Amino acid sequence: MNPYFEPLIQTLIVALRSSKLKAVHPNQKTGPLYELTNLDKRCLYNYNFWIKLIRENYSSNTFQELINLVAHENEYLSEIIINAILKGFYRLQVDECKNYIEAASYLMLIEDSYQK
């Protein structure tokens, strides 16, 4: 596990939270506090990014919050995460699947319009 990657993920979560919040100032129109750049989006939609996140053993709360922020009402990104989970299951031994099972459970517990 890379110890410097956890703070990066936490920073990403802060940016994602801010991109969904609306700024309400009397002299400004309402809008996101932070607009995700194309590089931010490329990172989030990168299959290898999700493989690394799942493979590494980061704190459960950080990983769960990131999945909840990005996969809620986002079918395309949910599919990317699901593919990363399934390909990880394929390559691992039974005793190594904890992180992948945890990621799958976070994804399945998101309450959005795609949940049936």
C-alpha positions in Angstrom: 0.0 0.0 0.0 1.3 3.4 -0.9 0.9 5.6 2.2 0.7 8.8 0.0 -2.2 7.6 -2.0 -4.8 7.7 0.9 -4.6 11.5 1.3 -4.9 11.9 -2.4 -8.1 9.9 -2.4 -9.4 12.0 0.5 -8.6 15.2 -1.4 -10.5 13.8 -4.4 -13.5 13.2 -2.1 -13.4 16.8 -0.9 -13.3 18.0 -4.5 -16.2 15.8 -5.5 -18.2 16.9 -2.5 -17.6 20.6 -3.5 -18.4 19.9 -7.1 -21.9 18.7 -6.1 -22.5 21.5 -3.6 -24.0 24.8 -4.8 -22.5 28.1 -3.8 -25.0 30.6 -2.7 -23.7 34.1 -2.5 -25.8 37.3 -3.1 -23.5 38.6 -5.8 -22.9 35.3 -7.6 -25.2 32.9 -9.5 -25.7 29.5 -8.0 -23.2 26.9 -9.3 -20.7 24.3 -8.3 -17.9 25.4 -6.0 -15.5 23.3 -8.0 -15.8 22.2 -11.6 -14.1 18.8 -12.3 -11.5 19.2 -15.0 -11.1 16.8 -17.9 -8.1 15.3 -16.2 -10.2 14.8 -13.0 -12.8 13.0 -15.1 -10.3 10.9 -16.9 -8.9 9.7 -13.6 -12.4 8.8 -12.3 -13.4 7.0 -15.4 -10.1 5.1 -15.7 -10.5 1.4 -15.2 -6.9 1.0 -13.8 -7.6 3.7 -11.2 -10.4 1.6 -9.8 -8.3 -1.6 -9.9 -5.6 0.2 -7.9 -8.1 1.5 -5.4 -9.7 -1.9 -4.8 -6.4 -3.8 -4.8 -4.8 -1.5 -2.2 -6.1 -1.7 1.4 -7.3 1.8 2.1 -9.7 2.8 4.9 -13.2 1.4 4.4 -14.8 4.8 5.1 -12.7 6.6 2.4 -13.4 4.0 -0.2 -17.1 3.7 0.6 -17.5 7.5 0.4 -15.7 7.7 -2.9 -17.9 5.0 -4.4 -21.1 6.6 -3.0 -20.1 10.0 -4.5 -19.2 8.8 -8.0 -21.5 5.9 -8.6 -24.8 7.3 -7.4 -27.1 7.8 -10.5 -24.0 7.1 -12.7 -24.6 3.9 -14.6 -21.5 4.2 -16.8 -19.1 4.6 -13.9 -20.9 1.9 -11.9 -20.2 -0.4 -14.8 -16.5 0.5 -14.8 -16.3 -0.2 -11.0 -18.2 -3.5 -11.5 -15.8 -4.6 -14.2 -12.8 -3.9 -12.0 -14.4 -5.9 -9.1 -15.3 -8.9 -11.4 -11.9 -9.0 -13.0 -10.3 -8.8 -9.6 -12.3 -11.8 -8.4 -11.1 -13.7 -11.4 -7.4 -13.2 -10.6 -7.5 -13.7 -6.8 -7.5 -16.6 -4.4 -10.5 -17.0 -2.1 -8.6 -15.5 0.9 -7.6 -12.4 -1.1 -11.1 -11.3 -2.1 -11.9 -9.2 1.0 -11.3 -5.8 -0.7 -13.3 -6.8 -3.7 -16.3 -8.1 -1.7 -16.2 -4.8 0.3 -16.2 -2.7 -2.9 -19.1 -4.8 -4.3 -21.1 -4.3 -1.1 -20.6 -0.5 -1.1 -21.8 -0.4 -4.8 -24.8 -2.6 -4.2 -26.0 -0.5 -1.2 -26.2 2.8 -3.1 -29.8 3.8 -3.1 -30.5 5.4 -6.5 -32.9 4.9 -9.5 -30.8 1.9 -10.8 -31.4 -0.2 -7.7 -34.1 -2.7 -8.2 
